[in-house]
Amino acid sequence: MNFSATLGRLVAPKRMEPSYPSLPEVDESSGETNVPGIYAVGELAGTPLVKLGLNAGHDLIARLGGELKGSRSGEHQDMLDVVIIGSGSSGFGATLQAHEMGLSYVTVEAAAFANTFVTMTKGKWLFAEPNDVSNRSLAWFEECTKETLLERWREVRAEKNLLIQEQEKVLDIKGTNDNFLVKTDVGEYRARRVVLCLGKAGNPRKLGVPGEKEHADKVHHRLLDPDDFDDEDIIIVGAGDVACEAAIALAEKGTNRVTMSAIDKEFTFPKKRNIDAVRALEAEGKLELMLDSAVKSIGKDDVEVEIGGSERRSLQNSVVFEMIGAELPLPFLKRVGIRLAGSWHWKKWATLFASFLFVYSLYALKSYGKGIVAWPFQSLISPEAYDGGLASLFKVFFAPFSWLFTEDAMANIRADRGYQQGYLYSLLYTVVMVVFGYEALVRWRKKAKNKQYQTWRYVSLLSFQVAFFLVVNVIAVQALSVKYAWRAWGLYQPFPLFFNTFFWWYPGDPLWIVVLFVGAGLLGSLVAIPIMARNHGKRFCTWICGCGGLAETLGDRWRHLSAKGDRSRAWEFQAVLVLLASVMVGVVVVGMFQTDGNNGWWRTYNYLVDFWLVAVIPITLYPFFGGKVWCRYWCPLASYNQLLSKWYGRLKIVSNDKCITCTECSKYCQVGVDVMAFAKNQQPFDNSNSACIHCGICIDVCPMDVLSFETSDGRATALIAEGKSSGLPTPANASLANVALVAITRPDGSRLSLS
């Protein structure tokens, strides 16, 4: 391992990556930006594909239309209902719906109508995908060439006399909700709402080298028609899909001399099929590929290129294509006051501080009487006041179960502060999981290709939590007494997540109880988890685990905010360190202190890991970095599971060749896997090359059905993409020991065992 390179990844500045574009902060449900009354749809909001763009524009106006009509008043008579900025697919869908609903509107386009399609290469074929999504807009769209689409849309525009202002650039937007002033380079519009349909391409990036302006007539940013170029010396600057496709089209003619130049040392951005095609043309001598190079100047008949940071070459040249991406209209967005997703500002810092205070206080109050973890409440609140308040809350919320216990048993329960703290906390935890779990289930059932997978995943998570809440707090209390009931959590959360299975055993403890819990703990850690890792990778984290369950329920609404990129993935090594620490502390406490946890080793681990890393820090960070901070960076059980699955696990996610690099899969990965990088290169990923927990969300959000589950022996387990049902167990039909068994239903009704 190169230590300096590894250290460099940990502290390297965040760099642009193809899977994580910079886009405005947009509310997922309403489409509204941080500026009330200004909405973003289509590519600017991360929605790919023509059909989805049409639907997004249509749906937004359909929702806003009724609201606008119902709230019109005299003060609005000189205002437009809505200004739509951009006339691509989302803008056209919005325009048609505004016209249909009788709204007063104008659509402002900086270039030509449907300019996205105008600037595509001649004969570009447009696919009407996703196939399982209908076109809800009023615009015609079927699989066709760009020319056919433009012809049909222009006919509709003329027929309906749509108010679309071309070659008019919006310069600024002032005002507030219900009273916006939209300034353009032609005039001004007053409107109640503004809808941004700008696309995310913005303005083409330029090299900024000598000669670029002087010889602008030979510099291009798009290839409209390969037939326009014949017997030319062409250099294409860039190494993305657009650059590759242009190079392929121009080199395949056989009459041009084509060179590709890119600063990338290897292909990172394009799809595998484009990389393969470029390499094939290079092998045939039809194209020269110059990676790790940079154009330094553009002359009338040549370009100067620096290779490897030192060697300089002058290439004969007549045409330059600068295809190095485009710049989001950041100055415009900044003027309007629209923030980018992930940006920090004083309100966000204030929310983080408030979130920290709330979560810390909750856990400190829950830990009253247990030392430093209860600071400062242990000093501020007297034991009498705390116990009185705790008893009052407990009496109310334990009422549904109190009738099950004798008066003597209830007296013991009321005398045990620790039990009451644990009961109230686990009740709150369970209620939060159920409420937000139902919300998450509804959310993903709407998007799921196979609703059974997400349904059973959430049913499993919630069932385990509810079942063990009852087992620990009611059933075990009756069967084992308050003194031992808490140990039942170890049946649900194996070591090294739950230590206490092996701690605090003393002379006089019933042998059968010791054997039951220590034996179950060993069985869970050394048998059930290894078996499950073989067949299901890290599904324990997303089908069973309570810690992961809170992240998948309460934290699900923020899953798209998880830390992304190479630097964030480099920090995942911390979980291995916590795993090693947990094993060391466990051995020391059991061996040196005969299971008595009242020592510095356990107190230190408990304070740093169980209090800060399990509870306070990750839950505080849910609204800022998604729900899987603990699971991804510090959980020793997840690390143990990862190592086992990496060693001999069989479950993986595979992809076909239909990836359109829309970034949706990477965006919604809660553990920061760069799913798109694997998908576009048709590279399988599992726990040998990622932290994947096999939740299946990336499969659900993919509009092209690119991803599916599969086992390493080639047997398909595409539980989502192919509509097969999962046999993953729930508490009603399985114990932790047999959780590694799964069966898949074939289309003919027979069963395929994957145990």
N, C-alpha and C positions, 0 to 999 in steps of 0.2 A: 504494500500500500504506500502510495506517495503521501507522506504526512503533510508536507507543505501545501500540496494541491488540495487535500481534504480540509485543512485549516482554512485555505483560501475560499473554499465553497461556503464555509460558515459565516464569513464576514464580507463576502463579495457584494458589491452594490447590486441592487435589483436591476436586472436587464430585461429588455423586451423579449417575450417568448410568444410564439405563434398561437399557443393555446389560451393566452390570457391578454386579450386586447383591452385597451383603456376605453371605457364607455361611460356615459353619464350615469349618475345614481338615479335609478328609476324604480318606483314601487311596482313589485311584480303583479299585484292584483289590479291596480288602477292604471298603471302606465304613467303616473304623474311623476315629474321630476321633483327635486327639492324646492323648486319655485312653484307655489300653488297656482294652478290654472295653466301651466305649461306642461305638455305631455310629449313623450318620445315613444315612437313605435318603429317597427321594422328593424333594420340592421343597427340603427343607433341604439336600440334597446336590446340588442343581442338576438333578434329573431331572424333566422336565416330562411332562404328559399322564397321563391316567387309566391307560391300559394299561401304560405304562412304569413308573408308580408301583406298580401291582399286581405286576408282574414283579420290581421291585427289592425289595419287601418279601418276596415269596415266595422269591426266590433267596438273599437274605441268611439267612433262617431255615433254608432247606434246607442251606446250607453250614455254619451254626453248629450245626444239630441233631445231626449225626453227631458233631461234636467234643464237644458237651456230653454226649451219651449215653455216649460212650466214655471220658469222664474223670470220671464221677460217682464219688463216694466217700462214706464215712460222714459226713464233715464237711459235705457238701452236702445232707444229708437234710432239713434245715429251711429250705432255700432254694428259691426258684423258679429254674427254668432261665433265664427271661428275662422282663423287664418291657418291654412295648411301650408307648410313650408317643405317643398320637395314633391316631385311627381313620379317617383319610382313606383314599385308595386304597392307599398304601404300607403304612399301619398295618393295614388290613383284609386285604391280601395276606399280611402277616407273621402276623397272628392266625390266619387259616385254616390256614396251613402249620404253625404251632406246634401247633395243635389236632390236625391230621392226623398229625403225627409223634409225638404223645403226650408232648410236652414239658409241663412244669409252667410255666404262664405266667399273666400278667394283662395286659390292655390297659387303660390309663388314659386317659380322655378328659376334657379340661377343660370341654367344652361337651356337645353332643349327638353321638350316634353319626353318623359321616359328615357332620360339621358343615359341611365345605367345600361339600357339595352341598345341604345344607339351606338355606344362606344364599344360594344362587344365585337369580337372577330366575326367576319362575314360567315354566315351559315351556322353560327353557334346554335346548338340544339338545347332547348330548355325542357327539362323533365318536370312533369306534374306530380312531384312527390311532396310529402308522403302520400302513398297510395290510399292509406286508410283514413285520410283527412279530406273532408269535402271542401269545395270552394264555396264559402258562405258569402263572399262578396258579390257585387253586381257586375264585376268585370269578367269578360270571357277569358278563360285560360285552360288550355289543354297542351299536351306535349306537342311542341312545334319548334320551328326555327325562330330566331330573333326577328327575322323579316316578317314572318307571318304574324307574330304577336304584335309588332309595331303597326302593321296594317290594320288589324282588327281593333286595336285600342284607338288608333287615330280615327277610325270610322265611328266608334262610340263617342269619342270626344266631340266630333263634328255633329253627329246626330242629336246629342243632348245639349249642345252648345255650352259645354262646361266652361266655367270661368277660371282658366289657367293662364297665368301671366308668365310667359317665357322670357329668358334673358333679363331677369330682374333679380338682383341679389339682395338678400336681407342683410342689413348692416347691424341692426341692434333691436332689442325689444325692451321697452320700458313699461313701468306701471305695475299694477297688481291684478289679482283675480277679478274678473268682470270689468276691467278697465285697462287693457293693454294698448300700447302704442307701438306698432311694428314699423320700423323705419327701413326703407329700401333705397337703392341707388336711383330709384325712379320717383318714389313718393312715400306716403304714409298711409297706414290703415289702423283704425281703432277696432278692437275686437274684445270679446269676452273670454275667449279661450284661444290658445295657440297650440298647434300640433306640429312637432318636429318630425319630419320624415326624410331626414338628410342622408340617410345611409351612413356608414362608418368610414367610407373611403376618404372623404374630404379632398384635399388638394394633393396631387402627386408630389412625392418628395423629389428634390433635385440634388445633384451632386455638389453643386457649389464650387466647381473647379474652374480654372482659367479657360476661356474659350467657349464656355457653355452658353453665355449670352451672345457672344459675337457670332457664333455659328448655330444659332437657335433653329435655323431652317432645316438642319439635318438631325435635330434632336426630337425624338418622339417618346410618348409615355404609354401609348396604346397601339396595338396592332389591329387595325380594322379589317384589312384584306391582304393576305399574304401575296396575292397576285400583283399587288402594287409594287412589289420589290423583286427585281430580276437582275442577276449578274451584279450584285452589290457586295461590298465589303462591310459586313454588319457586325457591330459589337452590341451585345445585350448585357446590360449591367443589372445584376440581381440574381438571386437563387431561390425565388419562391415559385409557386405554381404558375403565376402569370408569366414570369420570365421563362420558365421551362416550356410552357405551351407555345410561347412565341418562338422560342429557339427551335422547337420541334417542327412547327409549321413552316418556318423559313428554311431550315436545313433540309427538310424532306423534299423540297423542290429540286434540290441538286444543282441549282444554278447560282446559288449564293454562297459566299464564304462567310460562315457564321462563327463568331467567338462569344463564349459566355464568360463574363468576369464577375466575381463576387468576393466580398471580404470574408465570407464564411470559409472555414477550413474544411468543412464537410457539409453535405446537404442536411438542413435542419427543418426547413419550412415546407417543402413540397411533398406531395403524395408519392407513395412508392412507385406507382405506375409511371409517373412523370420522370422520376429519377431513373428508372430502368430504361425509359425511352431515350433520355439524354445520353446515358452511358452507352446505349447501343449505337446511337448516331456517332458518338465519339469513337467507338471501336471501328466503325465503318469509314472513319476519316471525313465524315460530312460536317463535323462540328469540333471546334477546339474548346476544351473546358479549362478555365484558369481559375481555380479556387484559391483562396488566400491571396487575393490580388485586389488592387484598387486603381481606378482610373484617376490619373493625376492632372491631365489636361486634355482638351479637345481642340484639335487643329482643323484646318480646312480639309485636308486630305488624310489626316492620321489622328490617332489617339495615343497618348503615352500612358502605359500601365506599369505599376510597381508590383512585383511579385515577391511574396514572402517577406515583405518589409525591406528589401534591399535591391534586388535585381530590377532594372528598368528596361522596358521594351517599347519600341515605337511600332504600332500596327497601322498598316494601310487601312483607311476607313472612309466610307461614304455615308453611312447611316449609324446613328446611335439610338438605342432604346434604353431609356432610364426606367427600369421596372423595379424600384427599390421600395415599393409600398407607397402609402399615402398618409398624410397627416390629418388627424382629427381636427376639426375647426376649433381648436382650443381657445384662441383669442376671442372668437365669437361667443362660445359657451361661457367663458369667464366674464365677458361684458354683461351677459344676460344674468349671470349669477348661478349658473347650473354647475353643480359639483360633479366631479368624476367619482365613480364607485371606488370605495376604499380610501378616499382622501380624508384627512383628519382636519378638524376645525374645533373651535372652542366648545361648541355644543356637544360634539362627540366626546371630547375630553371630559366635559362636565358629566355626561351620561355615564362614562366609564367610572368616574369617581363615585357617583351615586350608586351604580351597580355594585361596585366593590364594597361600599359601606353596608348596603343591604345584605349581600351574601355573607360578608364577614360577620355581621351582627347575628344573622340567623344561626350560623354554625357556632359562634362563640356562646350564644345563649343556650343552644342545644347542649353545649359541653360544660355548662356551669358545674363547678365543683371538681373539675378535672385538671386544675392547674393553669399553666400559661395559655392553653387554648381558649380559656374563658376570659382572658383579659379584654377590656377592663371591667366587664360586667360583674365579675366575682368581687371586685372591690366596691363597685357602685351600688350593688343590690345586696341586701342582707339575705342570709339563708331563709329566714322566716318569710320574707316577702316573696322570694323566688318560689319557694315550695308552695306557698299559698296560691300564687298565680298558676303554677304548674298543675296543682291539684284541681283547681277550678276548670281549667281547660281539659284536663284528662277526664274529669267526671262527665263533661258534656260529650266528648268525642269517643269515650269508651262505652257509653250507654248502650249501643247496639249489641255489645257482647257481655255486659256485666251480669245479665241474668243467667249466663251459663256457669257462673262460679258461685261457690258457697260463700257465706259471709266471712269465714276464716281466710279463704283464699283471697277474697277482695281486700281484706285487711293487710295481707302480705303484699299484695300488689300496690295498695295505696302507700305503703311504707317504703317502697322501692323507687327512689328518684330516678335511677338509671333506666328502669323499665319504662317509666312514664315518659322520660325524654325520648327513648328509642321508639316507643309506640307512636307518639305524636309526630316525630320526625318521619318515620316510615309511612305513616298515614298520609301526611302531606306529600311526601315523595310519590306515593302510589297514586293519589288523586291527580297530581300534576301530570304524571305519566299517562294516565287514562284519558284525561281531558285533551291534552295536546297530542296524544297518540291517535285519538279518534280524528282530530283535525288533520294530522299528517296522513293518516290512512285515506281519508276522503281526497286529499290533495293528490296523492300518488295513484289512487285508483282511477282518477280522471285521465292520467297520462299513461298509465301502465299498458304495455302491449298485452301482457297476460296478467289480468287483475288478480288471479289466484296467488301469484308469488308474493306481491306486496300485501295482499290481504292476510295471508298466512304468516308472513313475516311479522306484521304488526300484532296479529292475534297471538302469536307465540310470545313476543316481547311482553305484551300486557298481561297475558295469562300467567307467565312465570312470575311477574312482579306481584300480581294480585294473590296468586296461590301462596307464594312464600310470605307475603304480608300476613296472611291468615295462619299459615303453618307456624311462623315464629311467634306471633303475638297472641294467638288464641290456642291452637291445637297443642303446640309444644309446651305452653304454659300449663295446660291441664295435664299433659302426659308427663312432663319432666320437672315442673315447678319453675318459678321465675328465675331461680338460680342458674338453670341450664338451658332455658328456652332460647336465649340469644344465640347459642351455638348452632342452631338450625340454619342460620344464614350461611354457614360454611357448606351446606348441601347445594346452595345456589351459586355461591361465589368461591370457587376453589382457590387454594394457595397457588401462586403467591399474591393473589388479590386479597384474600381473606386469611390473615395469619392465625386468628384466634382459635381455629380448630386445634392447633398444636400448642397453644399457650394456656397458662393459668390452670393447670391440673395439679391437684394437691392430694395428699393422703386423705383417705376417707371418701373420695369421689367414687360413686358406684362403678365397678369395673365394666359393666355392660354399656354404660353411657360413654365411658372413655373409649372402649372398643368401637362402639357405633360411630362416633364422630371422627376419631382418628382414622379408623378404617375407611369411612366414607371420604374423608379428605384425601387420603392416599389414592383411593380408587379414582376420584375425580381428577386429581392432578397428574397421576402417572398412567392412567388407563383411558378414561373417558376423553380427556382433552387430546391426547395423542391420536386416538382413533378418529375423533372428529376432525382433527387437523388434516389427516390423510384424505378424508372424503369431502370435507367441506371448507378447507382452508381456514379463514378467520370468521366464518359465519357465526360462531359463538358470540362475537362482539355485536352482531346486529340482529340475531334471532333470540338470544337468551339473556345476555348480561344486563344487569340492572344499571350499571354505570353507563354502558353503551346505550341502554334503553332511554335514559334521560336525554342523552344527546340526540337520539333518533326521534324523540317526541318533542320535548320542549325546544331542543336545539335545532330541529329540522328546518324551521322557518329561516334560519340564518346559514344553512349549509353552504350556500353559494359564496359566503364570505371567508371560507377556510383559507388558511395561508397557502399560497400557490408559488410555484417556481422552484428552481434548482436549489436555491439557498434554503428555503423552508424545508425541503425534503432532506437536506444535509443534516438538519438538527434532529432528525428522528433517531439518531444513535443514542439519545439520552435514555430511551426506554430500556436498552440493554444494560446501561449502568444501574438503573433502578432495579432491574431483574437481578443483577449480581448482588446488589446491596440487600435485596430482600432475602436471597438465599443465605448470604453471610449472616444477617441478623437472625434469621430463623435458626440456623445451626448454633449460633452463639447462645441464644436464649434457651433453646431446648437442651443443649449440651452443658454449657457452663452454668446456667442459672436454673436448671431443672424445670423448665417451662414457666418460671416466674417472670412476668414481663415488667416487673417494677425495677428497672435498671436503665442506665443511660443509653444503652444500645437501642432498646425498644422505644424509649421516650423520644429520642432524637428522630428515629425513623417515623414514628407516629406523628410527630409534630410537623416535620418537613414534608412527608409524603401524604399521609392520610388526611392531615388537616389542610395544608396549603395546596399540594399538587393534585389531590383527588377532588377536593371540594371547592375551596375558596377561589383559587385562580381560574380553573377551567370554566366553572359556572359563571363567574364574573365576565369571562371573555366570550360567552356564547353569542351575544349580539354583535360582536366585533370580529371574531375569527372562527365562527361556526361552533358546532357542538363537540367536535372530536379532539379538542386540544389535549385532554388527559389521555384518551385512548391512543392517540397517535404518538405523543411525545414522551409519556411517562409511565403508562400502564405496564407493570411487569408481566401480567397474564397475557396481554396482547403481544408483548415481545416474545414470551415463551411460545405462544401459539404461532407467531410468525416464523420463529426459528424451526419449529417442527414442520410447518407447512412448506417452508423453503427447502427443507431437507428431503421430504418424501411426499408432499401434498400432490394431489392429482387434479384439483379443480383449477380451472383457468378461464379467462374470458378471451374469446377469439373475435376476429373481425373479417368481414368480406372486403371487396374492393370498391364499395359505394360511398366511402367517406367523402364529405364535401368540406371538411375542415371548418365547420360552423362554430366550434368551440363549446357547444352545449354540454357535452359529456365531461370535459375537464372542469367547466364552471361549477357543476353541481356535485362534483366528487368531494365528499366531506373530509376525506383524509388526504387531499391534495395530490392524488395520482394524476399525472399528465396523460389522461386517457387518450386524448386526441393524437398525441405523438405516437402511441401504439397503434391506434386505429388507422391512421392515414398510411402507416407503413405495413399494415396487415401483420403486426407483430403481436403474438399472444402475450398477455401479462397475468401474473399470478403473484404469489408471495416470494418468489425468487427474485423478482425485479420490481416489486412495488409493495406498498402497504395496504393493498386492496382488502376490504372486508366483505366483499361479495354481497353488498346490499342490493345490487341490481338497478340502482337509480340511473347510472350512465346508460344502461340498455334502454330504459324507459324514455329518457329525454332525447335520445337520438332520433331525428326525424327520418332517417334513411334505413333504419333496421340494420345497422352495420354490425352491432355487437351481439354476442350470445355466449352462454355458459357452455363449457365443454370439459370433459375429463382428459387427462394427459394420454390415455390409451386410445383416444379418438372417439369414444362414445359420446354422442351429443347429449348434453343436459341443458339444452336451450330452454330453460323453464319459462322464459318470457317471450322470446322471439317466436317460438314455435307453438306456444299455447299449451305446454304440457304442465301437469300439476305436480307440485312438490309434496313429497312425503315427509318433510322435516317434522319432527315431533313437537307437540305442545305438551304442557304438564298433564293433560287429560289422557294422553296415549303413550307417554314415554317417560323414563327416568333419565337422569343425566348420563348414566352409564351406557344407555343405548341410543344416545342422541346422535351418534355417528352413522346411523342407518338411514338410508333414503331410498325411495322407490319412485320411478318416473312412469307415468302412464303413456304408452304408445298410442298413436291414433287408432289402432285396431282394438284397443281395450286391454291388451296384455300388459304385464308389468315388467319393467326393466330395473333390476336391483343394482344399486351402486354402492353397496356396503363393502 
